[in-house]
Amino acid sequence: MFSFDSIIHNLKETIILFDKKSRMTFINKSGEELFGKSSRDIVGKKLSQLFRGEKRISSLIRKSIDEERSFRGKSVSISMGRQMNIDFSLSTYYVQDRVEGAALSLSENIPLAEGEDHDQEAVVFLLGSISHEIKNPLGGIKGAAQLLRQRTEDSALTEYADLIVRETDRLNAILQDYLTICRKPSFQAVNIHEVVEKTVAILAVPIDKAGITIKRLYDPSLPFILGDESKLLQVFLNIIKNALESMKKGGLLEISTGPSKELFGEHGKIKRMALVTIRDTGKGMSEEDLQKIFLPFYTKKKGGTGIGLSLSKKIMKDHSGMISVTSQKGKGTTFSLYLPFRNNG
C-alpha cells in the first residue's frame, strides 16, 4: 500500500510547496533530481535565493498567495542552475479554508527534436539497408570503369573512366560511414580527450584554411568513459564540421571537458556524467532551426543530407548519454555531450 508521501515522491513532475512567506517547505524526489540539490539545501529558502537568476516563477508565487490566484505556463524559459524550458502549474493551497501557501508543479518541456525518437531506429535501419543495396552495384560500376580504362587508348575515355572510379570511391566511403554508424556500439574504456584530439587532427586542414583558433579546456583528471571510439569519433566529426561551416571567415572553437555539474538519475541512483562542450563563434541558429536540428533529413545546407546530427543523437542514446544544443543568432552555437563514466556505480 502506497502512502501519500510515496505517491508524491514517485511522480515524474516536480512538486514544491511554499509557505505564506514564499519559502519552500517541501520538494519531491523528482525536484531534487531536476535541480541537482537535496531537500536539505532547498527547504526554508525562497526560489530566488536558491536560483539568483530566476524571477518569472518567483514573482508569480507571491502573486498567487496574495491574490489567491492560479497560474499556468507552457514552454516557459527559466534559469534554475541551468537554462530550462518548462510547463508549470501554480495555485494557492488552503488548510481549513485559510491560505497556507502555494503549490508549484513543473515539468521540463523538452523540445520535440530532443524528446522524441522520431523513429530513429527506422532511419538507421533504412540507411543500413540502402547502403548494403548500393554497395554491390557500385562495385560493379567501378570494376567496369577500371576495365574500360585498361582497354582504351582514347585519352578522353581514360579521363572519364578515372572520374567514374574517383566518384565511386567517394560514394563508397560515404556508404561505409553509414554502415559504421548503423552497427551496434562495441563498448570499451575510452579516453575522451584522445577521441577529440583525433577529430581535430582529421580536420586540421580545413581548420587551418579557415583561420580558426582552437581553445582546449581539458580536465586532465577526467576518468575514462565507456564507449565505442569509432562511433564517438563520428559524433565529434559531425559537430565540429558544422562548427567549421558556420565560421568560414575564421573564429574560435572552444572544446572543454569535465564532470557535469548536473546530476542524473538512473536505476534509483544519482550520478554525474562526463561533459564535453563544443562552442563556436559562428553565425548561430534561429529558434526555429534549433527546435528541428536533430530531426532526420532536416537541413538548410546546400547538398546536405540532414542525417549527421540525427545519427549523432542516436549514437549518444546508444551510449546511455545525451546531446543538447544552445545557439544565438550571430553569436555562435554550443553543443553539450554527456557520456557515462566507465565506473559509475
Secondary structure, DSSP 8 states (H G I E B T S, - for coil): ---HHHHHHT-SSEEEEE-TTSBEEEE-HHHHHHHT--HHHHTTSBHHHHSTT--HHHHHHHHHHHHT--EEEEEEEEESSSEEEEEEEEEEEEETTEEEEEEEEEEE---HHHH--TTHHHHHHHHHHHHHHHHHHHHHHHHHHHHHHHH---HHHHHHHHHHHHHHHHHHHHHHHHHHHHS----EEE-HHHHHHHHHHHTHHHHHHTTEEEEEE--TT---EEE-HHHHHHHHHHHHHHHHHT-TT-EEEEEEEEE-SS-EEETTEEE--EEEEEEE-S----HHHHHHTTSTT---STT--S-HHHHHHHHHHHTT-EEEEEEETTTEEEEEEEE-BSS--
